[in-house]
Amino acid sequence: MSTIQVDVVSAEESIYEGEAEFVALPGEMGELGILPQHTPLMTRIKPGAVRIKVPNQSEEVFVFVAGGILEVQPNKVTVLADTAIRGGDLDEAKAVEAQRAAKEAMDNAKSDIDFARAQSEFAIMAAQIAAIAKLRKRH
């Protein structure tokens, strides 16, 4: 089976570099599935799970991204994430607490900007909690 090079990077570090048979992630307009020789594409991605099917492995690599940019070339997929966390490093308790704090910040916002910032954080934490649930179902 043919493969495609995948790079998932955040501002802090490279999260994944390697070959893949398939990549799935949350695009701005819905879930995207990318196979080798995919037509070139550039789009924003929403907070959610990036799933990478590595050749000769039964388990997928799982990375949570808090948004960013996706670039697809026929032989390469690059995910430039605002924030990226390896699936094994996700902490549900911290995500739930951060979501609670964001909800409290929304309730106490003194300006539209404060509300929008808290609302964005709330949405990211909701996506992270959903990604954790999806990861838990796979194991």
C-alpha positions as CSV (number, residue, x, y, z in Angstrom):
1,M,0.0,0.0,0.0
2,S,1.2,3.5,-0.8
3,T,1.9,6.0,2.0
4,I,2.0,9.7,2.6
5,Q,4.4,11.7,4.7
6,V,2.6,13.4,7.7
7,D,4.0,16.2,9.9
8,V,2.0,17.4,12.9
9,V,3.6,20.4,14.6
10,S,2.6,23.0,17.1
11,A,4.3,26.2,18.1
12,E,6.1,24.3,20.8
13,E,7.2,21.1,19.2
14,S,6.9,18.5,16.5
15,I,4.2,16.0,17.6
16,Y,4.4,13.5,14.8
17,E,6.6,12.9,11.8
18,G,6.2,9.8,9.7
19,E,4.5,7.8,7.0
20,A,0.8,7.1,7.0
21,E,-1.7,5.2,5.0
22,F,-4.6,7.5,5.9
23,V,-5.2,10.7,7.9
24,A,-8.5,12.0,9.3
25,L,-9.0,15.3,10.9
26,P,-11.7,18.0,11.6
27,G,-11.7,20.5,8.7
28,E,-13.4,23.8,8.8
29,M,-16.3,22.4,6.8
30,G,-16.4,18.9,8.2
31,E,-14.3,15.8,8.7
32,L,-11.5,15.3,6.1
33,G,-10.0,12.0,5.1
34,I,-6.7,12.1,3.3
35,L,-5.1,9.2,1.3
36,P,-1.8,9.2,-0.6
37,Q,-2.0,11.2,-3.9
38,H,-4.8,13.5,-2.5
39,T,-5.3,16.6,-4.5
40,P,-3.6,19.7,-3.1
41,L,-5.6,21.5,-0.5
42,M,-5.1,24.2,2.2
43,T,-7.8,24.8,4.8
44,R,-8.3,25.7,8.4
45,I,-8.9,23.0,10.9
46,K,-11.2,23.0,13.9
47,P,-10.4,21.7,17.4
48,G,-10.6,17.9,17.5
49,A,-8.8,14.6,16.8
50,V,-6.3,13.9,14.2
51,R,-6.2,10.2,13.5
52,I,-3.1,8.8,11.6
53,K,-3.2,5.2,10.3
54,V,0.5,4.1,10.4
55,P,1.5,1.3,8.1
56,N,1.8,-2.2,9.7
57,Q,0.2,-1.0,13.0
58,S,-3.3,-1.9,14.2
59,E,-3.5,1.2,16.5
60,E,-3.9,4.7,15.0
61,V,-1.8,7.6,16.2
62,F,-4.1,10.0,17.9
63,V,-3.4,13.8,18.3
64,F,-5.7,16.5,19.7
65,V,-5.4,19.8,17.9
66,A,-7.0,23.1,19.1
67,G,-7.2,24.4,15.5
68,G,-4.7,25.5,12.9
69,I,-3.9,25.0,9.2
70,L,-3.8,21.9,7.1
71,E,-1.8,21.7,3.9
72,V,-2.1,18.7,1.7
73,Q,0.2,17.9,-1.2
74,P,0.0,14.6,-3.2
75,N,2.8,13.1,-1.1
76,K,2.7,15.1,2.1
77,V,0.3,16.3,4.8
78,T,1.3,19.1,7.1
79,V,-0.8,20.1,10.1
80,L,0.3,23.4,11.7
81,A,-1.7,23.4,14.9
82,D,-2.2,26.2,17.4
83,T,-1.9,23.6,20.1
84,A,-1.3,19.9,19.7
85,I,-1.4,17.2,22.4
86,R,-0.5,13.5,21.9
87,G,-3.5,11.3,22.7
88,G,-1.7,9.6,25.6
89,D,-1.0,13.0,27.2
90,L,-4.6,14.1,27.3
91,D,-6.0,14.7,30.8
92,E,-9.7,14.5,31.1
93,A,-9.8,16.0,34.6
94,K,-7.8,19.0,33.5
95,A,-10.0,19.5,30.4
96,V,-13.2,19.4,32.4
97,E,-11.8,21.9,35.0
98,A,-10.6,24.2,32.1
99,Q,-14.1,24.0,30.5
100,R,-15.7,24.8,33.9
101,A,-13.4,27.8,34.3
102,A,-14.1,29.0,30.7
103,K,-17.9,28.7,31.5
104,E,-17.4,30.8,34.6
105,A,-15.4,33.4,32.6
106,M,-18.2,33.6,30.0
107,D,-20.7,34.2,32.8
108,N,-18.5,36.9,34.3
109,A,-17.3,38.5,31.1
110,K,-17.2,42.3,31.3
111,S,-16.7,42.9,27.5
112,D,-17.5,41.2,24.2
113,I,-13.8,40.4,23.8
114,D,-13.6,38.7,27.2
115,F,-16.8,36.7,26.4
116,A,-15.4,35.7,22.9
117,R,-12.1,34.6,24.4
118,A,-13.8,32.5,27.1
119,Q,-16.3,31.1,24.6
120,S,-13.4,30.0,22.3
121,E,-11.6,28.3,25.3
122,F,-14.9,26.6,26.2
123,A,-15.3,25.2,22.7
124,I,-11.7,24.0,22.6
125,M,-12.2,22.1,25.9
126,A,-15.5,20.6,24.7
127,A,-13.7,19.3,21.6
128,Q,-10.8,18.0,23.8
129,I,-13.3,16.1,26.0
130,A,-15.0,14.7,23.0
131,A,-11.6,13.6,21.6
132,I,-10.8,11.9,24.9
133,A,-14.1,10.0,24.8
134,K,-13.4,8.9,21.2
135,L,-9.9,7.8,22.2
136,R,-11.3,5.9,25.2
137,K,-13.8,4.0,22.9
138,R,-10.9,2.8,20.7
139,H,-9.1,1.2,23.7
